[in-house]
Amino acid sequence: MICSQKTWRELPLHLLIIPGVILVFIFSYVPMFGIVIAFQKFVPAKGILRSAWVGLDNFRYLFTMPNFVSVIWNTIFIAIMKIAAGLVCPILFALLLNEIRSSGFKRTIQTIIYFPHFLSWVILGGILIDVLSPTSGIINRGLGLMGIKPIYFLGNADWFPFTLVITETWKNFGYGTIVYLAALTSIDPSLYEAAIVDGASRMKQTIHITIPGILPIVTLMTVLSLGNILNAGFDQVFNLYSPQVYSSGDIIDTFVYRIGLVQAQFSVSTAIGLFKSIISFGFIVLSNHLADKYAGYRIF
């Protein structure tokens, strides 16, 4: 009887999620049938049901492509740098914001650093192309005043990956501070009071109280970020890269775009996407296991 009453009481909540479940089923699960294209010589005129099956030939061709290894390396290298910068910068900035005593000034700074997160890479891409221009960009003009030769940030293969990491971090680090600022509020104020009585400086309070206090959430965010190890940011790269930087800036997602939509090799691009999904799934499982082991966080 109790179970029945609970079921009826929660029935409206279950009904609320039905539209979301239907949309997820239509747009996320139904399209998964298209995975079979990875094992076919897909011809759009014939469709999925009548295209010839080729087994693992697309995957064999994929691993023999001369630039596929570099694409994997670029993706992992850029993603790892973004993950590292995306963890360090928000933590440092949250610690700095925590030291500000003026609430009005603190809110102003937070609003300013949050703003870029809400701009799309289409908008920011146009802005960065102008700002980083080797001839008229404000960055290179500033470098010129210091006697440094102009740097082609978006056209030099050596500079391009680091440009991606810096601009990505600039865009999102402010929003990332929200998590750590929330973690800072959970630290017991009496610990700081005891430290002040003992004569601890602000630096020692930060090292011995603040950082250990947010360490569990830092560990959690670190292990969960492993699930994005193959997501180097399609929107950003697509809006900023060019053929000059394919050697260091081409990632799996942009490679799939060019192979599938530009060159119309649908079967090969599907095979690449399936390969990425399988590897990413493995990293997600690993990250959830590590989060449960080291941070006590479990989804299920």
Long-range contacts (C-beta under 8 A, 24 or more apart in sequence): 34-270, 35-270, 35-274, 37-266, 37-267, 37-270, 38-267, 38-270, 38-271, 38-273, 38-274, 40-267, 41-267, 42-266, 42-267, 42-270, 44-266, 54-267, 58-267, 58-268, 58-270, 58-271, 59-271, 59-275, 61-268, 62-268, 62-271, 62-272, 62-275, 67-246, 67-250, 67-255, 68-255, 70-247, 70-250, 71-250, 71-251, 71-252, 71-255, 72-252, 74-161, 74-232, 74-248, 74-249, 74-250, 74-251, 75-230, 75-232, 75-251, 75-252, 76-229, 76-230, 77-161, 78-161, 78-164, 78-165, 78-232, 78-233, 78-237, 78-249, 78-251, 79-228, 79-229, 79-230, 79-231, 79-232, 80-229, 81-161, 81-162, 81-165, 82-164, 82-165, 82-168, 82-169, 82-232, 82-233, 83-225, 83-228, 83-229, 85-165, 85-166, 85-168, 85-169, 85-173, 86-168, 86-169, 86-172, 86-173, 86-176, 86-225, 87-218, 87-221, 87-222, 87-225, 89-169, 89-173, 89-176, 90-173, 90-174, 90-176, 90-177, 90-179, 90-180, 91-180, 91-214, 91-218, 93-173, 93-174, 93-177, 94-177, 94-180, 94-181, 94-184, 94-214, 95-180, 95-184, 95-206, 95-210, 95-211, 97-177, 97-181, 98-181, 98-184, 98-210, 99-202, 110-174, 110-177, 112-174, 113-173, 113-174, 113-177, 114-174, 114-175, 115-174, 116-170, 116-171, 116-172, 116-174, 117-171, 117-172, 117-174, 117-175, 119-171, 120-235, 121-235, 121-236, 121-238, 121-239, 121-240, 122-235, 122-239, 124-167, 124-171, 124-239, 125-236, 125-239, 125-240, 128-154, 128-167, 128-240, 129-154, 129-240, 132-163, 154-240, 154-241, 154-242, 154-245, 155-242, 155-244, 155-245, 156-244, 156-245, 157-244, 157-245, 157-247, 157-248, 157-249, 158-248, 160-240, 160-241, 160-245, 160-248, 160-249, 161-248, 161-249, 163-240, 164-232, 164-233, 164-236, 164-237, 164-240, 164-249, 167-236, 167-240, 168-233, 168-236, 179-217, 179-221, 180-214, 180-217, 180-218, 183-213, 183-214, 183-217, 184-210, 184-213, 184-214, 186-213, 187-213, 187-214, 216-295, 216-296, 217-295, 219-294, 219-295, 220-291, 220-295, 220-297, 223-287, 223-290, 223-291, 223-294, 223-295, 224-287, 224-288, 224-291, 224-297, 225-287, 226-283, 226-284, 226-286, 226-287, 226-290, 227-280, 227-283, 227-284, 227-287, 227-288, 229-280, 229-283, 230-276, 230-279, 230-280, 230-283, 231-280, 252-276
